[in-house]
Amino acid sequence: MLYHAYQAQCDALAPVRLLAETAHNLLNQPFSWLGGLPLMRDATAALNLFSSGGIRHQRPAFGIDRVTVDGAEVAVIEEAIEVHPFCRLVHFRKAGAVEQPKLLVVAPLSGHFATLLRGTVATALADHDVYLTDWVNARNVPVQHGRFGLDDMIDLIIGFIRRLGPGCHVMAVCQPAVPVLAAVSLMAAASDPCQPASMVLMGGPIDPDANPTEVNRFAQSHTLGWFEHMVISTVPARYPGAFRRVYPGFLQLAGFIGMNFDRHVEAHWRMFRQLAKGDGDSAAATRAFYDEYSSVMDLPADFYLQTVERVFQRQDLAHGRFRVRGDTVDPGAIERTALMTVEGERDDICAVGQTAAAHSLCRNLAPAKQAHHLQPGVGHYGVFHGRRWQGEIYPKVAEFIRTHS
C-alpha cells in the first residue's frame, strides 16, 4: 500500500507541476513585462522550484566524455562490458592505448544511482583504467530474474574482480565496504590468482559498534520484523518489476533528508532567493546537486533486510561470524591485497573508527601493506566527492595504488 500511495501522489502532482512549468516559462519570456516586477520574480522563482522539484527514478547520465591524461585530452567511451539483471559493469574506456592500473569502483546499493559517484570516477580517470558497478533500479527488474541478496552482491564483486584479472585494484564507497572486504577475504582463503593488488575502503560500516551513529542506533532499536512490515513494499503493476518486493528509494531519500532537514531547507531557500534575484548561475550548482540527490532507485528487499540484520544489527563481520553461502569469511586470510581505509571527521552516517576497524580484522596483513587516512572537516559525502576529495583525499589514494601496483 505504501508504494501505491506514493505513486498516487506522484500522479496527482504531475499535471500541477506541468502547469507550474508552463506558467514559469511564460513569465520568464524576455517580452513579458510582468516577469520584471518584484512580486512576479518571487512567483517565477517559486514556480521554477516547484516544477523542477520532486523525485526522479531514472538514472542520470554520467556525462564523462573526456579526461586529461599527462596534459593531453583523451576521449572517454562509456560501455557496459558485463550485464546482470541487477547490475551493469561499466568501463570508462579511454580512446587510444593508455596503460594504467585497473580500478574497480564499487558503488553503494543504497537508494541512489551510481552516478552519485560521477565526481569520484572523473577524478580517478586521470590515473586509472576505471570500471564501475552500475546498479539497476530494482523496480525495473522483472520478478522472473529471482531475488537478490547480500551474498549475491558478494558473488558479483568476485566475478567482476576476476573479469579485470590479476593485479587490479578495488575501491568500495560506503556501504559496499563490507561485501568488498568479504569478497577479497574469500578469494584470499581460496588462493585465488585474481586477488586484487589493493583495496580502498571509504566510509564503510565494517564495525558499526566502533562508534555508533543515529543510523546505527535506529537499526539496532528496531526488530527485523519491524523493518519488513514498515518499509518493504511491492512494485506497482505499471513497472517492469511489478510485484517485486523492494525497499523504495523515496523512503531512503526521506531518511537522508530528515537527518539534516534544516540544512536542506536552508539550501532551497537560498536557491529561491538567488532565482528571485535573477542569479541563475549561483543557483545552478545547488540545483545540479539536488537533481542528482533526488534521483533514487529501489533496493531488492532481500538485500536491504540482510544488510540491516547482518551488518548493522549483528555486526557479523566484526565478530567473526559472517558467512557467505555457508563459508565463513575470515579477513585474516588476506596477505597479498594491500588495504587502505578512508574516513571523514564529520561523517554522521559512518563515523570515525567504523571503517578503520578493517585493519584489526586483517590481522595477518603486513603493516607495509596498510594505510589509513582521516580527512579533517568533511562529512560522509565529502569523503568521495568535492574539493577535499579531489585535492586532499584522492592524491593519497592514487599514491597508495601506485605503490602497490
Secondary structure in CASP SS format (residue, H / E / C, confidence):
PFRMAT SS
TARGET T0000
AUTHOR 0000-0000-0000
METHOD secondary structure of the structure
MODEL  1
M C 1.00
L H 1.00
Y H 1.00
H H 1.00
A H 1.00
Y H 1.00
Q H 1.00
A H 1.00
Q H 1.00
C H 1.00
D H 1.00
A H 1.00
L H 1.00
A H 1.00
P H 1.00
V H 1.00
R H 1.00
L H 1.00
L H 1.00
A H 1.00
E H 1.00
T H 1.00
A H 1.00
H H 1.00
N H 1.00
L H 1.00
L H 1.00
N C 1.00
Q C 1.00
P C 1.00
F C 1.00
S C 1.00
W C 1.00
L H 1.00
G H 1.00
G H 1.00
L C 1.00
P H 1.00
L H 1.00
M H 1.00
R H 1.00
D H 1.00
A H 1.00
T H 1.00
A H 1.00
A H 1.00
L H 1.00
N H 1.00
L H 1.00
F H 1.00
S H 1.00
S H 1.00
G C 1.00
G C 1.00
I C 1.00
R E 1.00
H C 1.00
Q C 1.00
R C 1.00
P C 1.00
A C 1.00
F C 1.00
G C 1.00
I C 1.00
D C 1.00
R E 1.00
V E 1.00
T E 1.00
V E 1.00
D C 1.00
G C 1.00
A E 1.00
E E 1.00
V E 1.00
A E 1.00
V E 1.00
I E 1.00
E E 1.00
E E 1.00
A E 1.00
I E 1.00
E E 1.00
V E 1.00
H E 1.00
P C 1.00
F C 1.00
C E 1.00
R E 1.00
L E 1.00
V E 1.00
H E 1.00
F E 1.00
R E 1.00
K E 1.00
A C 1.00
G C 1.00
A C 1.00
V C 1.00
E C 1.00
Q C 1.00
P C 1.00
K E 1.00
L E 1.00
L E 1.00
V E 1.00
V E 1.00
A C 1.00
P C 1.00
L C 1.00
S C 1.00
G C 1.00
H E 1.00
F C 1.00
A H 1.00
T H 1.00
L H 1.00
L H 1.00
R H 1.00
G H 1.00
T H 1.00
V H 1.00
A H 1.00
T H 1.00
A H 1.00
L C 1.00
A C 1.00
D C 1.00
H C 1.00
D E 1.00
V E 1.00
Y E 1.00
L E 1.00
T E 1.00
D E 1.00
W E 1.00
V C 1.00
N C 1.00
A H 1.00
R H 1.00
N H 1.00
V C 1.00
P C 1.00
V H 1.00
Q H 1.00
H H 1.00
G C 1.00
R C 1.00
F C 1.00
G C 1.00
L H 1.00
D H 1.00
D H 1.00
M H 1.00
I H 1.00
D H 1.00
L H 1.00
I H 1.00
I H 1.00
G H 1.00
F H 1.00
I H 1.00
R H 1.00
R H 1.00
L H 1.00
G C 1.00
P C 1.00
G C 1.00
C C 1.00
H E 1.00
V E 1.00
M E 1.00
A E 1.00
V E 1.00
C C 1.00
Q C 1.00
P C 1.00
A H 1.00
V H 1.00
P H 1.00
V H 1.00
L H 1.00
A H 1.00
A H 1.00
V H 1.00
S H 1.00
L H 1.00
M H 1.00
A H 1.00
A H 1.00
A C 1.00
S C 1.00
D C 1.00
P C 1.00
C C 1.00
Q C 1.00
P C 1.00
A C 1.00
S E 1.00
M E 1.00
V E 1.00
L E 1.00
M E 1.00
G C 1.00
G C 1.00
P C 1.00
I C 1.00
D C 1.00
P H 1.00
D H 1.00
A H 1.00
N C 1.00
P C 1.00
T C 1.00
E H 1.00
V H 1.00
N H 1.00
R H 1.00
F H 1.00
A H 1.00
Q H 1.00
S C 1.00
H C 1.00
T C 1.00
L H 1.00
G H 1.00
W H 1.00
F H 1.00
E H 1.00
H H 1.00
M H 1.00
V C 1.00
I C 1.00
S E 1.00
T E 1.00
V C 1.00
P C 1.00
A C 1.00
R C 1.00
Y C 1.00
P C 1.00
G C 1.00
A C 1.00
F C 1.00
R C 1.00
R E 1.00
V E 1.00
Y E 1.00
P C 1.00
G H 1.00
F H 1.00
L H 1.00
Q H 1.00
L H 1.00
A H 1.00
G H 1.00
F H 1.00
I H 1.00
G H 1.00
M H 1.00
N C 1.00
F H 1.00
D H 1.00
R H 1.00
H H 1.00
V H 1.00
E H 1.00
A H 1.00
H H 1.00
W H 1.00
R H 1.00
M H 1.00
F H 1.00
R H 1.00
Q H 1.00
L H 1.00
A H 1.00
K C 1.00
G C 1.00
D C 1.00
G H 1.00
D H 1.00
S H 1.00
A H 1.00
A H 1.00
A H 1.00
T H 1.00
R H 1.00
A H 1.00
F H 1.00
Y H 1.00
D H 1.00
E H 1.00
Y H 1.00
S C 1.00
S E 1.00
V E 1.00
M C 1.00
D C 1.00
L E 1.00
P E 1.00
A H 1.00
D H 1.00
F H 1.00
Y H 1.00
L H 1.00
Q H 1.00
T H 1.00
V H 1.00
E H 1.00
R H 1.00
V H 1.00
F H 1.00
Q H 1.00
R C 1.00
Q C 1.00
D C 1.00
L C 1.00
A C 1.00
H C 1.00
G C 1.00
R C 1.00
F C 1.00
R E 1.00
V E 1.00
R C 1.00
G C 1.00
D E 1.00
T E 1.00
V C 1.00
D C 1.00
P H 1.00
G H 1.00
A H 1.00
I C 1.00
E C 1.00
R C 1.00
T C 1.00
A E 1.00
L E 1.00
M E 1.00
T E 1.00
V E 1.00
E E 1.00
G E 1.00
E C 1.00
R C 1.00
D C 1.00
D C 1.00
I C 1.00
C C 1.00
A C 1.00
V C 1.00
G C 1.00
Q C 1.00
T C 1.00
A C 1.00
A H 1.00
A H 1.00
H H 1.00
S H 1.00
L H 1.00
C C 1.00
R C 1.00
N C 1.00
L C 1.00
A C 1.00
P H 1.00
A H 1.00
K H 1.00
Q E 1.00
A E 1.00
H E 1.00
H E 1.00
L E 1.00
Q E 1.00
P C 1.00
G C 1.00
V C 1.00
G C 1.00
H C 1.00
Y H 1.00
G H 1.00
V H 1.00
F C 1.00
H C 1.00
G C 1.00
R H 1.00
R H 1.00
W H 1.00
Q H 1.00
G H 1.00
E H 1.00
I H 1.00
Y H 1.00
P H 1.00
K H 1.00
V H 1.00
A H 1.00
E H 1.00
F H 1.00
I H 1.00
R H 1.00
T H 1.00
H C 1.00
S C 1.00
END
